[in-house]
Amino acid sequence: MNRNRQTGNRQSGFSLIEMMVVVLILGIISAGLFAQIDGAQQRAFSEQIKLDTFPWPRRWPRDCSSTAGCSGSPPSVWAARAGT
């Protein structure tokens, strides 16, 4: 009878320490993941700024087809040669 009492009082589940360890591990993993996402967003933003401030490669094939004598020079060089 004593034996049934001891096994009957046992509770199944996780202890507080186990739950805290799991939460700590998940926090560390999520912090690393968010740091990687933040870095990727910053790199993408930086690349977009570079593209926005230097737009001639996107316009150049169109301008080159309509301008005589474009031998690999960007449009800013053409404008400087024209005196504009």
Rosetta blueprint (number, residue, H / E / L):
1 M L
2 N H
3 R H
4 N H
5 R H
6 Q H
7 T H
8 G H
9 N H
10 R L
11 Q L
12 S L
13 G L
14 F L
15 S L
16 L H
17 I H
18 E H
19 M H
20 M H
21 V H
22 V H
23 V H
24 L H
25 I H
26 L H
27 G H
28 I H
29 I H
30 S H
31 A H
32 G H
33 L H
34 F H
35 A H
36 Q H
37 I H
38 D H
39 G H
40 A H
41 Q H
42 Q H
43 R H
44 A H
45 F H
46 S H
47 E H
48 Q H
49 I H
50 K H
51 L H
52 D H
53 T H
54 F L
55 P L
56 W H
57 P H
58 R H
59 R H
60 W H
61 P H
62 R H
63 D H
64 C H
65 S H
66 S H
67 T L
68 A L
69 G L
70 C L
71 S L
72 G L
73 S L
74 P L
75 P H
76 S H
77 V H
78 W H
79 A H
80 A H
81 R H
82 A H
83 G L
84 T L
